[in-house]
Amino acid sequence: MLPDEVKKKLEKMHYGIVGNHSAVQICRWTKNAIRGDRGCWKEKFYGIKSSGCCEMTPSVMWCENSCVHCWRPIELNLGKTIPEIDDPIEILNNVVKKRTELLEGFGGNKNVDKKIFEEAKTPMLYTMSLCGEPTIYPRLGEMFKEIRKRGAVSFLVTNGQNPEVIKNFKQEELPTQITISTNASNKELFNKWHNSCNKDAWERFQKTLEVVNSLEGKVRRVIRMTLVKVGEGETPKLNNLNNMKEEHLPEYAALIKKANPDFVHIKGFKSVGYSRSRMGYDKQPWFKELVEYANKLLLEINKVSDKKYIVGGKDERCCVVMLAQEGKKLKIEKY
């Protein structure tokens, strides 16, 4: 159960707390889409409307890692074991209910399309990337199975510290898409970056890449990189800590070859939320720098991979470049 102090801080940040360990929040792109603006890169690349995206977590403040770039409140981490486990169907029902409550203010906005607003109340995408590590929740497979029954898409974003959880999913328990956060190219950088409570964190991550490879054809698989450049003085302590040097390129390519993902998301770090106290705006790469690095990485991947990758999409507003295995279908049609 969440301590009252933690719960109050999360609610102040407009998290909707659900049960003992889950939460939901309305992201800026969902708000934009309901107001009639464009959605995020998920809509652009994969065709899933941002207005119907439900950003949630079944383990809001439980995580093995304390990543330096994370804009979530990692300072409030509660460890890697949830003491009281809620039922997955009850969690989903209450997530939808809480999300609807959080959306109610849009109903009185005369500039909001009423049809879009009403449709948005029924989530068509459950993105487990809000906060905490989803694979810590022991009934995650049941939750994905239920989401599929509801005719919706599910995205799992994981730090790769629990490979057995992913390996043990039955076919009907797999999400629509699995995304592995890959923010460091070697063990030394990995340990500095993630500050994991697991002594064998790098080895667990490597095992997860192998598991992802074994799931080819069973689930959509993604490697996600959040890139941070050398700083210029805003946060002197971390000025030199970065993960986008030229020397990292062959190492990233080797990791990507091991995972054999369908897609690679290369995103630029943003100094927002709690990450501001650790890394300032000077650590944010410009979009042109991100594109340049992505193009170099593409060359390295195609040198070592058995599969050919291409640039599948770019979105300057979200500061993301997506690489895709040639021939892979981007749009999600079957949930």
N, C-alpha and C positions, 0 to 999 in steps of 0.2 A: 504494500500500500504506500502511496506517495505521502511523505511527510507534509504537514500543513504548510511549512515554510516554502517548500519547493512548489507545492500546488499553487500557492498564492502568487509566486513569481511567474509561473507559467501562465496563469490566468491573466496576469497583468500584461503579458505579451500576446494576449488574445488566443491562447490555446483553449480548446474545449476539452476538459478532462472527462474521460469515460471510464467508469469502474475503478479498479484498483491500480491499473498500470497502462492504460491506453489514452490516446489523445488524438484530436483532429484540429486542423487550422485551415483557414481560407488563404491561399497564397495570392500574391499580387496579380498573377496571370489569370487566375480564375475571376478575380474582381474585374480586371480589365475586360475579359471576354463577356461578362455579364453586362458591362456598360456599353458593349458594342465595339470595343477595341479588339485588336488581334490577340490571339493566345500565345502560348510559349512554343518553344521549339518542338515539344512533343506533338503538338497539333500540326505544325508545319511539316515535320518529317514523317510522322506516323498516322496522321489523320484523325487523332482522338481529340474531340473538342475540349478545350481548357475549361469551359464553363461547367462541364460535368466531371471535372477532376476532383477527387477527394484525397487530399494529402493527409495521411494518417500514420499512426504507429501503434503496435500492440505492446511496446516496451519503451515508454516515453523517456525515461531517464536511466535506463539500464544499458550500459555499453562497456565493452572491454577496452576500448581505445579512448584516448583524449587527444585527438588530432589537432595540430597547431592551427590548421586553416579552417576548422569547423566553426560555422557561425551560430551553431546551437549552443546552449548553456552547458558545455561539458564540465564546467566547474561544479555542477550539481549532480554529477554522475553518482548512481547508487549501486554500482558494481555489476556483476554479470549473472545474478540469480534473482528471479522475481519470486517473492515469498508467497503470494496468494494469486493463483491462476484463475482468470475469468474464462467463461465459456466463449468460444469464437463467434457463434451466432449472436449471442447477446451483445458482444462487443460491436459487431457490424451493425446490428439494429440500433444501438445507442450512438454509434458514430454518425449514422445517417441522421438520427434525431437531433443530435448536438450540432451537426453541420447545418441542418435546416434552420436551427435557432440562430446560428452565426450569420446566416444569409438574410435573415428577415428584414434587416435595415434596407436592403436593396428594393424591397417591395414598394416602398413609398417614394422611390426616386422616379420622377416623371420621365427621365431620359433613358430608363432601363426598359428594354423590350420585354413585355410581360410574358410572351411565349418562351423566350430564352430563359427568363428567370424561373418559370415553372419547370421547364425541362432540367434546369441546373440542380433542382432539388433531388433528383434521382441520379446518383453517381454512376457514371459509365466507365470510370477509371479510378481504381484504388491504388494510389502510389505510396508505398511504404518507405518513405524517405524523410519523414518529418523530423524525428529525433530519436536517439537511441538505436540499438541494433535489433532489427526484427527477428533474427534467427535465435535470439535468446528466449523468445516466447515459444514454449514447447508444443503448442497446438497450431502452429502456423500452417501446416499442410491442410488441416481441416478448414482453416479460414480461406485459403485459396480455392479449395473445392467448393465452398459455399458461394464465393464471389462468382465463380464460373456458372453456378446454378442460377445466379441472378442475372446472367447475360452480360456481365461486365468484364472489363480488362483488369488485370492485376500486375503491377510492377513491384518487384522486390529489389531494393538497393541494399547491398550488404558489404560489410568490411572484410568478409572472407575468413573470419575467425572460427567459424563452425562448419567445416566442410562436411561432416557426417550428417548434419541436419539436411543439407541440400542433397547429398547422396541418397538419403533414405526416403526422400519424397516419392510416393507412388505417382504414376503417370497422371492420375486425376487430381493429385495434390500439388502439381507444379503450377507456378504462376504463369502468366502469359509471357513475361520477360524477366530474366535475372540480370542484374547489373552488379558487377564487382568493382568496388572503388579501388583504383590502382594509382596511388599518389606518390609512389617511390619506386625507383628502378632497381635498387639493390638493398641488401640487408641493413647496412649501416644507415643509409638514408631512411629506410623504413622505420627503424627503431627511433630515430630522432623525430620523425614526422608524426608517428602514431602514438607514442608513449603508452603502449599497450600494457595491461596488467598480466598478459600471458607471456611467459618467458620464451615460449616457442612460437611467438606471433608470426614471424616470417615463414616458418615451416608450415604453419596452419594455412597461411595465405597461399603458399605454393601448392598445397594439397587441394585447395579450393579451385585453383586454376585447372588442375588435372580433372577434377569432378566436372567443371564446366565444359571442358573438352569432350568428356564422355556423354554429355547430354545433347550432342549435335543431332538435330532433327526432331528432338523432343520438346524443345523450348527455345524461344528467342534469347540469345546470349549477348551480353554487352560488357565491354571493358570501359570503365569511365575514369578519365584522368582529369584532375583539377590542378591546373598549372599555376605556379607562383614564381615570380621572377625575383632577381636580386633587388634589394631595397636601396633607397637613397637617403635614409636618415630618419624617417618618421618613427620607426621602431628599431633603433640601433642594435638591440640585442639579437634581432633576427634578420638583420640586413642581408647577411650572406647565405641564409638558409633558403634554398630554392630547389625546384625540381624540374627545371627546364633548360639545363645546360646541354651543349652539344654532345658531351660525353655520355649523357643518359640515353641518347637515342637508340644505340644498339641494344642496350639493356632492356628498354621498354619493348623493343621489337621482339626480343627473345621471350619476354613474358607473354606478349600477345600471341606469339606462335604457340606457346604451351597451352594457352586457353582456347585458341582457335575460335574467337568470338565471331558472331555474325556482324556486329557493329562495334566501332570504337568511338566513344564520345570524348572529345578533347575540349574541356571547358576552361575558361579563365576564372581565376579566383576573384571574389568580390569581398572587399573589406566592409562587411555589414554585420549587424548583430554583435554577438560576443567576440567574434574574431577581430573586431576593431582594436581591442585592448592588446592583441598579440601581434597583428600585422596591419599596417596602414595602407592607404591608397597607393603608396609607392610600390607596393608588392603586386599590384594588379597589372597583368599584361594587357596591352592594347590589342584590339582585335586583329590588326595587321600583324602583330608579333605572334599571336596565336595561330593565324593562318600560315605564316612562314614556318613555324615549328611543326605544325600538322603536315605540311607538304614534305618536310624533311623526314618526319617519322614515317610517312607513307612510303617513301623510297626505301627506308631501312626495313620496313615490314615486308615489302615485296622482294627484298633480297633474300630473306630467310624463310618466308612462309610458303607452304605448299599451295595456298590459296591466293588469288590476286585480289587486292583491295583497291578501291577507288574512293574519290571524294563523293560521298552520298548526299551531303547537304551542308549548308552554312547558315548561321543566323547571327548577324552582328548584334542585334538588340539583346540577345541572350548570351552573346560572346561564346559561341560553341561551334565547333566543326565536327561533322560526323563522317567517319570513314566506314565503308561497307564492303563486305565480300561481294565481288562481282556476281550479279545474278540474284542476290538476295532481295526479296520483296520488302519494301519499306512500310507500306501501308498495312495496318492491322485490320483485318476484316473478320476473321474468325476469333471469337472471344474464348 
